[in-house]
Amino acid sequence: MSNYCRNNAKYKFSELVKDIKAEYLVVSYNNTCDSKSNSSRNKIALEEIERILMKRGSAKIFEKDYRYFNAGSTDFKSHKEYLFVTKIKWKK
């Protein structure tokens, strides 16, 4: 299982974002934090992703209603897909 599927996911994501050397960083995210299924539930909240990315530069967030995959009984009332586009600010 990936570190991004564990409870320490936000720390691993923060390390990854901090160490990336790029002009832009694009991250896709869906809001399954409220899932009844622990295996479907996000380990990083939307606000945490935004905060981590904003430390590296200016981020624009795009959102779109999205039909989710459901193999169980979870019912998401307002499932969305988010796309973060971050322009990295380089320290001089």
BALOBA-1460 file (C-alpha; in Angstrom, 3 decimals):
// residues 92
<rec num="1" residu="m" x="0.000" y="0.000" z="0.000"/>
<rec num="2" residu="s" x="1.290" y="3.473" z="-0.903"/>
<rec num="3" residu="n" x="2.145" y="6.052" z="1.764"/>
<rec num="4" residu="y" x="-0.545" y="8.223" z="0.143"/>
<rec num="5" residu="c" x="-3.156" y="5.661" z="1.223"/>
<rec num="6" residu="r" x="-2.124" y="5.847" z="4.872"/>
<rec num="7" residu="n" x="-2.792" y="8.301" z="7.691"/>
<rec num="8" residu="n" x="0.577" y="10.024" z="7.129"/>
<rec num="9" residu="a" x="-0.381" y="10.875" z="3.526"/>
<rec num="10" residu="k" x="-0.466" y="14.647" z="4.057"/>
<rec num="11" residu="y" x="3.116" y="14.604" z="5.354"/>
<rec num="12" residu="k" x="4.342" y="12.529" z="2.409"/>
<rec num="13" residu="f" x="2.458" y="14.771" z="-0.017"/>
<rec num="14" residu="s" x="3.986" y="17.851" z="1.616"/>
<rec num="15" residu="e" x="7.494" y="16.366" z="1.230"/>
<rec num="16" residu="l" x="6.824" y="15.542" z="-2.414"/>
<rec num="17" residu="v" x="5.545" y="19.044" z="-3.217"/>
<rec num="18" residu="k" x="8.449" y="20.659" z="-1.360"/>
<rec num="19" residu="d" x="11.033" y="18.648" z="-3.334"/>
<rec num="20" residu="i" x="9.543" y="18.988" z="-6.846"/>
<rec num="21" residu="k" x="11.573" y="21.080" z="-9.249"/>
<rec num="22" residu="a" x="9.114" y="22.271" z="-11.880"/>
<rec num="23" residu="e" x="7.524" y="25.437" z="-13.186"/>
<rec num="24" residu="y" x="3.977" y="24.130" z="-12.706"/>
<rec num="25" residu="l" x="2.473" y="21.455" z="-10.515"/>
<rec num="26" residu="v" x="-0.904" y="19.939" z="-11.424"/>
<rec num="27" residu="v" x="-2.822" y="17.817" z="-8.920"/>
<rec num="28" residu="s" x="-6.143" y="16.059" z="-9.432"/>
<rec num="29" residu="y" x="-8.325" y="15.345" z="-6.393"/>
<rec num="30" residu="n" x="-11.828" y="14.087" z="-5.681"/>
<rec num="31" residu="n" x="-13.803" y="14.793" z="-2.532"/>
<rec num="32" residu="t" x="-14.394" y="11.371" z="-1.030"/>
<rec num="33" residu="c" x="-13.488" y="12.510" z="2.518"/>
<rec num="34" residu="d" x="-17.033" y="11.842" z="3.679"/>
<rec num="35" residu="s" x="-17.212" y="8.335" z="2.301"/>
<rec num="36" residu="k" x="-18.695" y="5.719" z="4.611"/>
<rec num="37" residu="s" x="-16.079" y="3.276" z="3.368"/>
<rec num="38" residu="n" x="-12.671" y="3.739" z="5.032"/>
<rec num="39" residu="s" x="-10.925" y="2.406" z="1.927"/>
<rec num="40" residu="s" x="-12.602" y="5.076" z="-0.245"/>
<rec num="41" residu="r" x="-12.082" y="7.944" z="2.181"/>
<rec num="42" residu="n" x="-9.383" y="10.475" z="1.280"/>
<rec num="43" residu="k" x="-6.401" y="10.622" z="3.612"/>
<rec num="44" residu="i" x="-5.748" y="14.282" z="2.759"/>
<rec num="45" residu="a" x="-8.509" y="16.879" z="3.037"/>
<rec num="46" residu="l" x="-9.116" y="19.377" z="0.241"/>
<rec num="47" residu="e" x="-8.047" y="22.277" z="2.473"/>
<rec num="48" residu="e" x="-4.791" y="20.512" z="3.357"/>
<rec num="49" residu="i" x="-3.890" y="20.026" z="-0.300"/>
<rec num="50" residu="e" x="-4.616" y="23.679" z="-1.004"/>
<rec num="51" residu="r" x="-2.507" y="24.807" z="1.986"/>
<rec num="52" residu="i" x="0.439" y="22.581" z="0.983"/>
<rec num="53" residu="l" x="0.369" y="23.789" z="-2.632"/>
<rec num="54" residu="m" x="0.042" y="27.460" z="-1.665"/>
<rec num="55" residu="k" x="3.322" y="27.182" z="0.229"/>
<rec num="56" residu="r" x="5.042" y="26.588" z="-3.125"/>
<rec num="57" residu="g" x="3.295" y="29.204" z="-5.233"/>
<rec num="58" residu="s" x="-0.008" y="30.515" z="-6.474"/>
<rec num="59" residu="a" x="-2.648" y="27.860" z="-7.059"/>
<rec num="60" residu="k" x="-5.815" y="28.014" z="-9.106"/>
<rec num="61" residu="i" x="-8.483" y="25.494" z="-8.297"/>
<rec num="62" residu="f" x="-10.973" y="24.227" z="-10.843"/>
<rec num="63" residu="e" x="-13.911" y="22.052" z="-9.826"/>
<rec num="64" residu="k" x="-16.423" y="19.995" z="-11.719"/>
<rec num="65" residu="d" x="-19.337" y="17.828" z="-10.665"/>
<rec num="66" residu="y" x="-18.300" y="14.286" z="-11.393"/>
<rec num="67" residu="r" x="-20.062" y="10.951" z="-11.384"/>
<rec num="68" residu="y" x="-18.215" y="8.716" z="-8.961"/>
<rec num="69" residu="f" x="-17.440" y="5.023" z="-9.185"/>
<rec num="70" residu="n" x="-19.381" y="3.070" z="-6.580"/>
<rec num="71" residu="a" x="-18.932" y="-0.640" z="-6.000"/>
<rec num="72" residu="g" x="-20.617" y="-0.538" z="-2.583"/>
<rec num="73" residu="s" x="-23.350" y="1.326" z="-0.776"/>
<rec num="74" residu="t" x="-21.638" y="4.710" z="-0.406"/>
<rec num="75" residu="d" x="-23.742" y="7.581" z="-1.706"/>
<rec num="76" residu="f" x="-21.971" y="10.880" z="-2.335"/>
<rec num="77" residu="k" x="-24.428" y="13.769" z="-2.474"/>
<rec num="78" residu="s" x="-22.114" y="16.265" z="-4.174"/>
<rec num="79" residu="h" x="-19.141" y="14.437" z="-5.626"/>
<rec num="80" residu="k" x="-16.640" y="16.735" z="-7.333"/>
<rec num="81" residu="e" x="-13.329" y="16.444" z="-9.095"/>
<rec num="82" residu="y" x="-10.811" y="19.202" z="-8.384"/>
<rec num="83" residu="l" x="-7.810" y="20.229" z="-10.426"/>
<rec num="84" residu="f" x="-5.116" y="22.328" z="-8.752"/>
<rec num="85" residu="v" x="-2.744" y="24.175" z="-11.065"/>
<rec num="86" residu="t" x="0.132" y="25.707" z="-9.120"/>
<rec num="87" residu="k" x="2.719" y="28.055" z="-10.584"/>
<rec num="88" residu="i" x="5.832" y="27.429" z="-8.512"/>
<rec num="89" residu="k" x="7.598" y="30.450" z="-7.046"/>
<rec num="90" residu="w" x="11.344" y="30.001" z="-7.050"/>
<rec num="91" residu="k" x="13.489" y="31.427" z="-4.308"/>
<rec num="92" residu="k" x="16.249" y="33.671" z="-5.581"/>
